[in-house]
Amino acid sequence: MKYRTIGTDPAHRREVSVLALGAMLFGSLTDEKTSFALLDRYVEAGGNFIDTSDNYAFWTDGGQGGHSENVLGRWRRSRGVGDEIVIATKLGARPLAPGTGFVDNPEGLSAKVIREAAEASRERLGVDKLDLLYAHIDDYSVSQQETVEGFGALAAEGTVGLLGASNQAMWRVERARALAAAAGLPGYEVLQYQHSHLRPRFDVPSDLFPDGSLGHAGPELFGYLRAEPALTLVAYSPLLAGAYVREDKPLPADYDHPGTPARLAELRSVARETGATVNQVVLSWQIGGELPVIPLAGASSLAQLEENLAAVDLELTADQRARLDAVH
């Protein structure tokens, strides 16, 4: 396994594996026995960066979530896991009532919610301190000052280490970080956005993003990373839920545009040259790139996890990287 540092404050920064394990469906679509086996193998391979959220996976049963955090908590206790494993979680998108969702009825990012949701996550995970806590989605109903101060209070008390943001406009992330700096509070240092080798369209509206996607990594985020080297991007859905390799998994509509075939062709060409799978090329391309990117990949079987883990040791040549980067 290889590692990189996230965060800057010596009191909170962590050395994490360059491949993060997504636990979104653990305890729901992925049963507990399989979840434990995946976690055990990931840690055995040197992995130490696990991602979850307080709302995972509410959509599987119409509830409010908590399945993933609960399973991780039981796994931690049964294995005697301590702070050597970094568990990141998120708040803000948990439905307030069963049968609702994060578009119509999210918990939001008020100071009260931040405190109560973080406490509930700590209880489910069985930890005294959340290593990394993200604002999962934005909340325009409260002031950013309140949100920043809410997260800052938890950090000051020692119940939260690093802070992060996901699925927000870059101008909102920068404003929040500026407010935190002005108040002498910790700001977001880890950004979690969807990022893969294929480039998405950003103009496709959705219920959460009526003006087009704010959840995909794009030019503004990459420029931000270049300008702010202390930031790290955690790239979720790097393998597009299996769409690169499974015929029964079509590419999401966001990738249906004229630029996709050429990038797919180059990926497949590099995969043939290396003897690796397309999934492994995508992960290696992210891990060894110029910008600080940590792919966040889930797995529902040990075979999938082994494939992903092998990507850590896949070294792409400078020529292969240049070709993958150059395709438009």
FIZA-175193 format. One record per residue (C-alpha): residue in three letters; x, y, z. Coordinates in steps of 0.001 Angstrom, whole numbers, plus 500000, padded with zeros to 6 digits. Each point is the difference from the previous one (the first is absolute). Example, Ala and Ser with C-alpha at 12.3 -4.5 7.8 and 13.67 -1.06 7.14 Angstrom:
REM FIZA-175193
ALA512300495500507800;SER501370503440499340;
//
This chain:
REM FIZA-175193
MET500000500000500000;LYS501028503606499462;TYR498978502990502083;ARG499540503743499797;THR499348502715502577;ILE496652501741500342;GLY499735503155502064;THR502638502453501165;ASP499609500408503768;PRO502452497605501708;ALA497338499258502598;HIS497481498714497471;ARG501687499162496691;ARG500061496329499110;GLU501962497616497836;VAL497415498134497969;SER500181497324497356;VAL499911501252496415;LEU496929497835499367;ALA496989500650502213;LEU497305497389500593;GLY496405501084499522;ALA497614498449502521;MET496786501532498621;LEU498092496731499606;PHE501486498151502968;GLY497218498772502235;SER497327500414497343;LEU500508498546496510;THR503340498541501161;ASP499265497757502976;GLU501939500186503246;LYS502035496842499454;THR501197501180496598;SER500592503513501325;PHE502217498665502786;ALA501949497852497531;LEU500598502987497718;LEU501109502184502897;ASP502327497317501329;ARG501648499473496618;TYR500359503731499339;VAL501747500519503340;GLU502136496892499476;ALA501212501556496732;GLY501010503180501834;GLY496893502038499344;ASN498991502394502767;PHE497604502552498454;ILE496304499067500098;ASP497132502219498868;THR496402500044501191;SER497149502414500761;ASP497192500383502492;ASN497411499543497220;TYR501413496799498421;ALA497986498260498698;PHE496548501442500713;TRP498760499354496462;THR500313496233500375;ASP497131499716502471;GLY498329503416500085;GLY501449500800503424;GLN502472502659501110;GLY503285498147499626;GLY502577499083502606;HIS500466496467498662;SER503607500572498918;GLU501127501822503142;ASN498379497332502178;VAL501805497175498179;LEU503308501853500195;GLY499462500478503714;ARG499342496301500540;TRP503026499099497877;ARG502239502388501976;ARG498899498569503334;SER500269496363498882;ARG503524500514498619;GLY501297502340502676;VAL500632502707497427;GLY501376503279501334;ASP501068503285498480;GLU502402498294497590;ILE497021499801497629;VAL498732503338498679;ILE496230500044499578;ALA498493502948498155;THR496289500697500276;LYS497595502660498802;LEU496971501875501246;GLY497420502320498519;ALA498211497651497591;ARG498265497640502417;PRO496212500080499467;LEU498124501447502943;ALA497274497370499732;PRO499603496533498488;GLY498644500039496489;THR501651503323499156;GLY503376500865498482;PHE502860502488499942;VAL498381502123497293;ASP496635500569501651;ASN500775499552503714;PRO503718500091500929;GLU501305500563503505;GLY502087502932498733;LEU503016501792501431;SER498735502066502920;ALA502197500135503089;LYS497428497926501895;VAL499906497300497333;ILE503786499915499678;ARG500390499373503721;GLU497200497442500298;ALA500812498134496779;ALA503709499805500831;GLU499189498623503443;ALA497694497382498477;SER502703498986497511;ARG502579499664502782;GLU497590497772501912;ARG499267497774496995;LEU503688499717499117;GLY501047499511503606;VAL502633502749499958;ASP500766502987502193;LYS501266502025497060;LEU499008500128496331;ASP503236499982497987;LEU498495501848497025;LEU496533501544499817;TYR498515501303496759;ALA497145502353499238;HIS498289497546497650;ILE497872502429497988;ASP499516503747500204;ASP497337501723502081;TYR498883503413498819;SER497422500299502786;VAL502595500920502638;SER502881502454499851;GLN503405498634499155;GLN501281501770503099;GLU497765497774502144;THR501172496869498195;VAL503665500959500288;GLU499639500773503692;GLY498075496764500564;PHE502789497897498543;GLY502629502139501714;ALA498449499454503416;LEU500271496225499632;ALA503602500265498865;ALA500816502227502989;GLU498450497465502357;GLY502050497192498480;THR497062497896498797;VAL500882500628496337;GLY503409500056498325;LEU500064501030496339;LEU497152501719498163;GLY498858499526496434;ALA497323500967497510;SER498236498154497215;ASN497638500861497154;GLN500214503779500408;ALA500823502787497578;MET503649501009500214;TRP499066503578500831;ARG498091498725503013;VAL502939497859501120;GLU502374502951499668;ARG497606502308501869;ALA499700497504502850;ARG503764499612500201;ALA500459503785499997;LEU497455500398502797;ALA501774497325502018;ALA503406501617499474;ALA498678503416501011;ALA498561498533503197;GLY503121497989500805;LEU498116496746499527;PRO501014496875498056;GLY498648499885496473;TYR499265497333497438;GLU503182498180498969;VAL498597496955498204;LEU497611500293497069;GLN497934497013498890;TYR498596500126496472;GLN499180497539497267;HIS503012499535497727;SER501005497392497471;HIS502012499882496794;LEU497000500633497794;ARG498970503626500020;PRO496372500770500827;ARG497640502610498694;PHE499312502629502641;ASP496795501361498490;VAL497800496994500803;PRO497488501130502647;SER498810497823502845;ASP497664500395502956;LEU502944500933502246;PHE501773502127497389;PRO497345501684497831;ASP502592502198498247;GLY502360497122499214;SER502330497837502031;LEU501982501380502928;GLY501004496497501041;HIS502473499297497204;ALA503621501079500196;GLY500714502485497236;PRO502262502838498900;GLU499248502255502974;LEU500777497269502518;PHE503199498954498227;GLY501137503605499804;TYR499226500355503695;LEU502158496969500806;ARG502889501474498015;ALA499698503314501840;GLU499507498466503457;PRO502439497079500347;ALA498843499237503541;LEU496669498760498635;THR499316496381499043;LEU497332498639497672;VAL498322496744500955;ALA498481498747496738;TYR496781498086500442;SER498563497644497368;PRO503313499787498108;LEU498866496765498342;LEU496513501259499116;ALA498267497172501882;GLY501518497392497699;ALA499023501672496737;TYR503540499791498586;VAL500007496215499967;ARG496443498706500333;GLU497704499771496993;ASP496956500051502283;LYS501108503364501430;PRO499574502781497429;LEU501952503208500431;PRO498110502695501901;ALA498254502568497818;ASP502545502651501053;TYR502616498205497874;ASP497901499729496842;HIS501844502488497787;PRO502415499927497029;GLY503149500111502144;THR499352496707501786;PRO500915497443497287;ALA503540501346499547;ARG500739499948503731;LEU498582496494500305;ALA502147498858497086;GLU503175501384501588;LEU499172498386503331;ARG499530496654498319;SER503215500438498034;VAL502011500645503159;ALA498298497087501732;ARG501094497663497185;GLU503570501313500184;THR500266499519503751;GLY498043496767500272;ALA497819501706502589;THR496260500529500033;VAL498434503275498949;ASN498920500529503625;GLN503589499608501169;VAL501253502492497416;VAL497436502566501181;LEU501015499577503639;SER503739500070499235;TRP499546503100497838;GLN498383501784502949;ILE502398498731502667;GLY503172500992498146;GLY498813503228498432;GLU501352503502500461;LEU497145501137502242;PRO499337498521503465;VAL497167497580499239;ILE498950497019502110;PRO497564497711498171;LEU497123498804502150;ALA498816496644498689;GLY497388497734501450;ALA499884496223499628;SER497311497399500526;SER502250496946499610;LEU503529499013500872;ALA500780499593496297;GLN499090503635499357;LEU502058501139502956;GLU503040497991498878;GLU499759501562496548;ASN499929503467501521;LEU502863499317502407;ALA502216498797497155;ALA499664503406498354;VAL502134501540502763;ASP503083498245498623;LEU499218500658496338;GLU502551502505498684;LEU499001501827496820;THR502774501336497795;ALA500376503705499308;ASP498872499358496427;GLN496897498137501135;ARG499108502778502423;ALA500517502628497333;ARG497688498152497647;LEU497327499568502655;ASP500244503673500942;ALA500027501282496425;VAL496818498376498711;HIS497158502491499622;
//
